[in-house]
Amino acid sequence: MFKFLFERDTWQEVFDSLSKNKLRSILTMVGVWWGILLLIALLGSARGLENSFNRLFGSFATNSVFIWGQSTSKPFKGFQEGKRVRLSLTDAKKIEENIEGIEFVIPRNQNQALVVRRELSGTFGINGDYPLLDKVQKVNLMHGRFINQNDIDNNKKVAVISESIYKQVFEKDEEAIGELIQINGMNFMVIGLFEDSNINMGPRTEIHIPFTTFQQIYNQGDQIGWMMITGKPEYDIRQIEEDSKLMLKNLNKIHPKDKRAFGSFNLGNEFAKMTGFLTGMQFLTWFVGIATLIAGVFAIGNILLITVKERTKEIGVRRALGATPFEIKRQIVVEAVSLTLIAGFFGIISGGWILIALDSAFGQGDDATIVNASVSIAVVFVAVVILVILGTLIGLIPAFKATSIKPIEALREE
């Protein structure tokens, strides 16, 4: 059935037809070329944005919410408006035990600390943390380890420091693991070194020490700065946030309708918005790209109608020599598909060049906004299939037009 595709005469005729008016053929293909270029470039850019977003938030358990205490806006049960609200370890434990759908509750504390080593010093943000933090907010360790349960149980004076601290208080290429640094006048042993993060939830963290050690040296008792709540994948983190805040209001004797008492940042909600935006962007890209393709393919159909009219006598001769209507239609459809595929091929190459340029301009370094902008082979394959289908369908219009002319009338055409 497809034997004719491998015949030299078929492609010689296609070449002759397209080369008779080179400028017209090129201009005809511009619409298809532009449609494929848009499709590849926009889909690749959307993928690059998604990769960038995933790189920023990939270390976080995205189904999470951060809650901290502020001040009340309504008087309640003898307490005046403006009461300072402080969260506690007891609050965190009650939330974990009583709110449905919670996977982890991680209390955290933060302060500023003067770090000194020999004659070098600097002031940095210090956090009291549990080992569980590394599961829900991955700490990208360069060397050493993170805090473990033994450090918590024994209130050990150990610290995991950031790359920026290392550069400020250590000499270049100096070994940091096992060395002592002074934090607010107390000696701490460095057990880990982590990469500086591009994104930080809350105040910037540059030192992690055991939570119990932090409580002891800063005399925090039962109080905590904020808590990170991670929900199970099948539960709605927005509902968990509402339930948690309501319980915290009950525990701290705060009016149920007080909206100022607790601040929060719902990472799961923000993540859902961003993924929804990326999905919508991909849908819009497919819509715009295919719509542009269709417009370009219609231009090819129009030009082929003109070509068919110009070749009326030729078609009449072929019909008189025994060519069947199917053979005439087949040849014109092959010409239409050839035009769309050639234009599509150049569109794919052009789109690839644009993605390479985007990656070179915006995809390098830690602050890259478009990371590895690319499209999969599957997308290219789908684009080619669409081109073949559209080219075939649009080629049928001039094909039927060509075979509707009677041979004797075609031969009389001047």
C-alpha positions as CSV (number, residue, x, y, z in Angstrom):
1,M,0.0,0.0,0.0
2,F,2.8,2.4,0.9
3,K,5.2,1.1,-1.8
4,F,4.8,4.4,-3.7
5,L,6.5,6.2,-0.8
6,F,9.8,4.4,-1.7
7,E,9.6,5.2,-5.4
8,R,12.0,7.8,-6.7
9,D,9.4,9.2,-9.1
10,T,7.1,10.1,-6.2
11,W,9.7,12.3,-4.5
12,Q,11.0,13.7,-7.8
13,E,7.5,14.9,-8.5
14,V,7.2,16.4,-5.0
15,F,10.5,18.2,-5.4
16,D,9.6,19.5,-8.9
17,S,6.2,20.8,-7.6
18,L,7.8,22.6,-4.6
19,S,10.7,24.0,-6.5
20,K,8.6,25.6,-9.3
21,N,7.9,28.5,-7.0
22,K,10.5,28.4,-4.2
23,L,9.5,31.7,-2.5
24,R,5.9,30.7,-2.4
25,S,6.8,27.3,-0.9
26,I,9.0,28.9,1.8
27,L,6.3,31.5,2.7
28,T,3.7,28.7,2.9
29,M,5.8,26.8,5.4
30,V,6.4,29.8,7.7
31,G,3.1,29.3,9.6
32,V,3.8,25.7,10.4
33,W,7.4,26.4,11.3
34,W,6.3,29.2,13.7
35,G,3.7,27.0,15.3
36,I,6.1,24.1,16.0
37,L,8.7,26.6,17.2
38,L,6.2,28.1,19.6
39,L,5.1,24.7,20.8
40,I,8.7,23.4,21.5
41,A,10.0,26.7,23.0
42,L,7.0,27.3,25.3
43,L,6.7,23.7,26.4
44,G,10.5,23.6,27.1
45,S,10.3,26.9,29.0
46,A,7.4,25.6,31.1
47,R,9.5,22.4,31.9
48,G,12.4,24.6,32.8
49,L,10.3,26.6,35.2
50,E,9.0,23.4,36.7
51,N,12.5,22.1,37.2
52,S,13.5,25.3,38.8
53,F,10.5,25.2,41.2
54,N,11.2,21.5,42.0
55,R,14.9,22.4,42.7
56,L,13.9,25.1,45.1
57,F,11.2,23.1,47.0
58,G,12.5,19.6,46.3
59,S,14.1,19.3,49.8
60,F,10.8,20.3,51.5
61,A,7.9,18.1,52.4
62,T,5.4,20.2,50.4
63,N,2.3,19.1,52.3
64,S,3.4,21.2,55.2
65,V,2.4,24.3,57.1
66,F,4.4,26.6,59.5
67,I,2.6,28.1,62.5
68,W,3.9,30.7,65.0
69,G,2.4,32.9,67.7
70,Q,1.7,36.6,67.3
71,S,-0.6,38.8,69.4
72,T,-4.3,38.6,70.0
73,S,-6.8,41.0,68.4
74,K,-9.8,40.2,70.6
75,P,-10.2,40.1,74.4
76,F,-11.2,36.6,75.7
77,K,-11.7,35.0,79.1
78,G,-10.1,37.8,81.1
79,F,-7.2,38.4,78.7
80,Q,-7.0,41.8,77.1
81,E,-6.5,42.4,73.4
82,G,-2.8,42.4,72.4
83,K,-1.8,39.5,74.6
84,R,1.5,38.0,73.3
85,V,1.1,34.4,72.2
86,R,3.9,31.9,72.7
87,L,3.8,28.4,71.5
88,S,5.0,25.5,73.7
89,L,6.2,21.9,73.4
90,T,3.0,20.9,75.0
91,D,1.0,22.6,72.2
92,A,3.1,20.7,69.6
93,K,2.5,17.4,71.4
94,K,-1.3,18.0,71.6
95,I,-1.5,18.9,68.0
96,E,0.4,15.8,66.9
97,E,-1.8,13.5,69.1
98,N,-5.2,15.0,68.3
99,I,-5.3,16.4,64.8
100,E,-6.3,13.9,62.1
101,G,-4.0,13.5,59.1
102,I,-0.7,14.8,60.7
103,E,2.5,12.9,59.9
104,F,5.0,15.0,61.8
105,V,5.1,18.0,64.1
106,I,8.5,19.6,64.5
107,P,9.1,22.3,67.1
108,R,11.8,24.8,66.2
109,N,13.5,27.7,67.9
110,Q,15.7,30.5,66.4
111,N,18.0,33.2,67.7
112,Q,21.1,35.2,66.8
113,A,24.5,34.0,67.9
114,L,28.1,35.4,67.9
115,V,30.4,32.7,66.4
116,V,34.1,33.1,67.1
117,R,37.0,30.9,66.0
118,R,40.5,32.2,66.8
119,E,40.6,35.8,65.5
120,L,37.6,35.3,63.1
121,S,34.0,36.0,64.1
122,G,30.5,36.8,62.8
123,T,26.9,36.9,63.9
124,F,24.6,34.3,62.4
125,G,21.1,32.8,62.8
126,I,21.1,29.7,65.0
127,N,18.3,27.1,65.3
128,G,17.5,24.5,67.8
129,D,16.3,21.5,65.9
130,Y,15.4,17.8,66.0
131,P,16.8,15.1,63.7
132,L,13.4,14.8,62.1
133,L,13.9,18.1,60.4
134,D,16.3,16.4,57.9
135,K,13.4,14.3,56.7
136,V,10.9,17.0,55.9
137,Q,13.3,19.9,55.1
138,K,16.4,18.2,53.7
139,V,19.7,19.7,54.8
140,N,22.1,19.4,51.9
141,L,25.2,18.2,53.8
142,M,28.6,18.7,52.2
143,H,30.5,16.9,54.9
144,G,29.8,15.2,58.2
145,R,26.3,14.5,59.6
146,F,23.2,16.1,60.9
147,I,22.0,16.1,64.6
148,N,20.9,12.7,65.9
149,Q,18.8,11.5,68.8
150,N,21.9,10.9,71.0
151,D,22.7,14.6,70.6
152,I,19.2,15.5,71.8
153,D,19.1,13.1,74.7
154,N,22.5,14.2,76.1
155,N,22.1,18.0,75.3
156,K,25.4,17.8,73.4
157,K,27.2,20.9,72.3
158,V,27.5,20.1,68.7
159,A,26.8,22.2,65.6
160,V,26.0,21.8,61.9
161,I,27.2,25.0,60.2
162,S,26.5,26.5,56.8
163,E,29.0,27.0,54.0
164,S,28.9,30.8,54.6
165,I,30.0,30.4,58.2
166,Y,32.8,28.0,57.1
167,K,34.1,30.6,54.6
168,Q,34.0,33.3,57.3
169,V,35.6,31.6,60.3
170,F,37.7,28.9,58.6
171,E,40.7,29.1,56.3
172,K,40.3,27.9,52.7
173,D,40.5,24.1,52.4
174,E,40.8,23.8,56.2
175,E,39.0,20.7,57.8
176,A,36.0,21.8,59.8
177,I,34.5,18.5,61.0
178,G,35.7,17.9,64.6
179,E,36.9,21.4,65.1
180,L,35.7,23.7,68.0
181,I,33.9,27.0,67.5
182,Q,32.6,29.4,70.1
183,I,28.9,30.2,70.0
184,N,28.0,33.0,72.5
185,G,31.1,32.1,74.5
186,M,30.5,28.3,74.7
187,N,32.5,25.7,72.8
188,F,30.7,23.6,70.2
189,M,32.1,20.9,68.1
190,V,31.4,21.1,64.3
191,I,29.8,17.8,63.2
192,G,28.4,18.8,59.8
193,L,28.8,21.3,57.0
194,F,25.8,22.1,54.7
195,E,25.2,24.1,51.5
196,D,23.6,27.5,51.7
197,S,20.0,27.2,50.6
198,N,18.4,29.4,47.9
199,I,15.1,29.3,49.9
200,N,14.5,29.5,53.6
201,M,11.2,29.1,55.4
202,G,11.4,31.7,58.2
203,P,14.5,33.4,59.4
204,R,17.7,32.4,57.7
205,T,19.3,29.3,59.4
206,E,23.1,29.1,59.4
207,I,23.7,26.9,62.5
208,H,21.7,23.9,63.6
209,I,22.2,22.7,67.2
210,P,20.3,20.1,69.2
211,F,16.9,21.4,70.3
212,T,17.4,20.5,73.9
213,T,20.8,22.3,73.9
214,F,19.2,25.4,72.5
215,Q,16.5,25.3,75.2
216,Q,19.1,25.0,77.9
217,I,21.5,27.7,76.8
218,Y,18.8,30.3,75.9
219,N,16.7,29.4,78.9
220,Q,13.6,28.7,76.8
221,G,12.0,26.1,79.1
222,D,8.9,24.8,77.3
223,Q,8.5,27.6,74.8
224,I,9.2,27.3,71.1
225,G,9.4,29.8,68.3
226,W,7.2,28.0,65.7
227,M,6.3,24.5,64.6
228,M,6.4,22.8,61.2
229,I,3.4,20.5,60.7
230,T,3.6,17.9,57.9
231,G,0.4,16.2,56.7
232,K,0.0,12.7,55.3
233,P,-0.2,12.8,51.4
234,E,-3.9,11.9,51.3
235,Y,-5.0,14.7,53.7
236,D,-5.7,18.3,52.8
237,I,-3.0,20.5,54.5
238,R,-5.4,23.5,54.5
239,Q,-7.9,21.6,56.7
240,I,-5.0,20.5,58.9
241,E,-3.9,24.2,59.3
242,E,-7.5,25.2,60.3
243,D,-7.9,22.4,62.8
244,S,-4.4,23.1,64.3
245,K,-5.1,26.8,64.7
246,L,-8.5,26.1,66.3
247,M,-6.9,23.7,68.8
248,L,-4.1,26.1,69.6
249,K,-6.7,28.8,70.3
250,N,-8.4,26.5,72.8
251,L,-5.1,25.5,74.4
252,N,-4.0,29.2,74.8
253,K,-7.4,30.7,75.7
254,I,-7.8,32.7,72.6
255,H,-11.1,33.8,70.9
256,P,-12.0,31.3,68.2
257,K,-12.5,34.0,65.7
258,D,-9.2,35.8,66.4
259,K,-7.4,35.8,63.1
260,R,-4.3,37.6,64.3
261,A,-3.2,35.4,67.2
262,F,-1.4,32.9,65.0
263,G,0.6,33.5,61.8
264,S,1.1,30.7,59.3
265,F,2.6,29.9,55.9
266,N,1.0,27.0,54.1
267,L,3.6,25.6,51.8
268,G,1.2,22.9,50.5
269,N,-1.3,25.6,49.4
270,E,1.5,27.6,47.7
271,F,2.9,24.5,46.1
272,A,-0.6,23.6,44.7
273,K,-1.0,27.1,43.3
274,M,2.4,26.9,41.5
275,T,1.8,23.4,40.1
276,G,-1.7,24.6,38.9
277,F,-0.1,27.5,37.2
278,L,2.5,25.3,35.5
279,T,-0.3,22.9,34.4
280,G,-2.3,25.8,33.0
281,M,0.7,27.1,31.2
282,Q,1.4,23.8,29.5
283,F,-2.3,23.5,28.5
284,L,-2.2,27.1,27.1
285,T,1.1,26.3,25.3
286,W,-0.5,23.2,23.6
287,F,-3.5,25.3,22.7
288,V,-1.5,28.2,21.2
289,G,0.9,25.9,19.4
290,I,-1.8,23.7,17.8
291,A,-3.9,26.7,16.9
292,T,-0.9,28.3,15.2
293,L,-0.2,25.0,13.5
294,I,-3.7,24.7,12.2
295,A,-3.5,28.2,10.8
296,G,-0.2,27.4,9.1
297,V,-1.6,24.1,7.7
298,F,-4.6,26.0,6.2
299,A,-2.2,28.3,4.5
300,I,-0.6,25.2,2.9
301,G,-4.0,24.0,1.9
302,N,-4.8,27.3,0.2
303,I,-1.5,27.3,-1.7
304,L,-2.1,23.8,-2.8
305,L,-5.5,24.8,-4.2
306,I,-3.8,27.4,-6.3
307,T,-1.2,24.9,-7.3
308,V,-3.9,22.4,-8.4
309,K,-5.5,25.1,-10.5
310,E,-2.1,25.9,-12.2
311,R,-1.6,22.2,-12.8
312,T,-5.1,21.5,-14.3
313,K,-3.8,20.6,-17.7
314,E,-1.1,18.4,-16.2
315,I,-3.6,16.5,-14.1
316,G,-5.8,16.1,-17.2
317,V,-2.9,14.6,-19.1
318,R,-2.2,12.2,-16.3
319,R,-5.9,11.2,-16.1
320,A,-6.0,10.6,-19.9
321,L,-2.9,8.4,-19.6
322,G,-4.6,6.2,-17.1
323,A,-3.9,7.7,-13.7
324,T,-6.6,6.9,-11.2
325,P,-8.3,9.5,-9.0
326,F,-6.8,7.8,-6.0
327,E,-3.2,8.2,-7.4
328,I,-3.9,11.9,-8.1
329,K,-5.2,12.4,-4.5
330,R,-2.3,10.4,-3.1
331,Q,0.3,12.5,-4.8
332,I,-1.2,15.8,-3.6
333,V,-1.6,14.6,0.0
334,V,2.1,13.5,-0.1
335,E,3.0,17.0,-1.2
336,A,0.9,18.5,1.7
337,V,2.4,16.2,4.3
338,S,5.9,16.9,2.9
339,L,5.5,20.6,3.3
340,T,4.2,20.3,6.8
341,L,7.0,17.9,7.9
342,I,9.8,20.0,6.3
343,A,8.4,23.1,8.1
344,G,7.9,21.1,11.3
345,F,11.5,19.8,11.1
346,F,12.9,23.3,10.9
347,G,10.5,24.4,13.7
348,I,11.8,21.6,16.0
349,I,15.4,22.6,15.3
350,S,14.7,26.3,15.8
351,G,12.8,25.6,19.0
352,G,15.7,23.4,20.3
353,W,18.1,26.3,19.6
354,I,15.9,28.7,21.6
355,L,15.9,26.2,24.5
356,I,19.7,25.9,24.4
357,A,19.9,29.8,24.4
358,L,17.5,30.0,27.4
359,D,19.4,27.4,29.3
360,S,22.7,29.2,28.6
361,A,21.2,32.6,29.6
362,F,19.0,31.7,32.6
363,G,19.7,28.1,33.5
364,Q,23.2,28.4,35.0
365,G,24.2,28.8,38.6
366,D,22.4,28.5,41.9
367,D,20.0,31.3,41.1
368,A,18.9,29.8,37.8
369,T,15.2,30.6,36.9
370,I,14.8,28.2,34.0
371,V,16.6,24.9,34.8
372,N,17.2,22.4,31.9
373,A,14.6,23.8,29.6
374,S,13.8,20.9,27.3
375,V,11.1,18.7,25.8
376,S,10.8,15.0,25.8
377,I,11.1,12.7,22.8
378,A,7.4,11.9,23.4
379,V,6.4,15.5,22.9
380,V,8.4,15.7,19.7
381,F,6.8,12.5,18.5
382,V,3.3,13.8,19.3
383,A,4.1,17.0,17.4
384,V,5.2,15.1,14.3
385,V,2.1,12.9,14.5
386,I,-0.1,16.0,14.7
387,L,1.8,17.4,11.6
388,V,1.2,14.3,9.6
389,I,-2.5,14.2,10.5
390,L,-3.1,17.9,9.8
391,G,-1.1,17.7,6.6
392,T,-3.1,14.7,5.4
393,L,-6.5,16.3,6.3
394,I,-5.6,19.6,4.6
395,G,-4.2,17.9,1.6
396,L,-7.5,16.1,0.9
397,I,-9.2,19.4,0.1
398,P,-7.0,20.2,-3.0
399,A,-6.9,16.5,-3.8
400,F,-10.6,16.2,-4.1
401,K,-10.6,19.5,-6.1
402,A,-8.1,18.0,-8.5
403,T,-10.0,14.8,-9.1
404,S,-13.3,16.7,-9.6
405,I,-12.2,18.0,-12.9
406,K,-13.0,15.8,-15.9
407,P,-10.0,14.8,-18.0
408,I,-11.4,16.3,-21.2
409,E,-12.1,19.7,-19.5
410,A,-8.6,19.7,-18.0
411,L,-7.0,19.1,-21.3
412,R,-8.8,22.1,-22.8
413,E,-7.6,24.3,-19.9
414,E,-5.1,26.9,-21.1
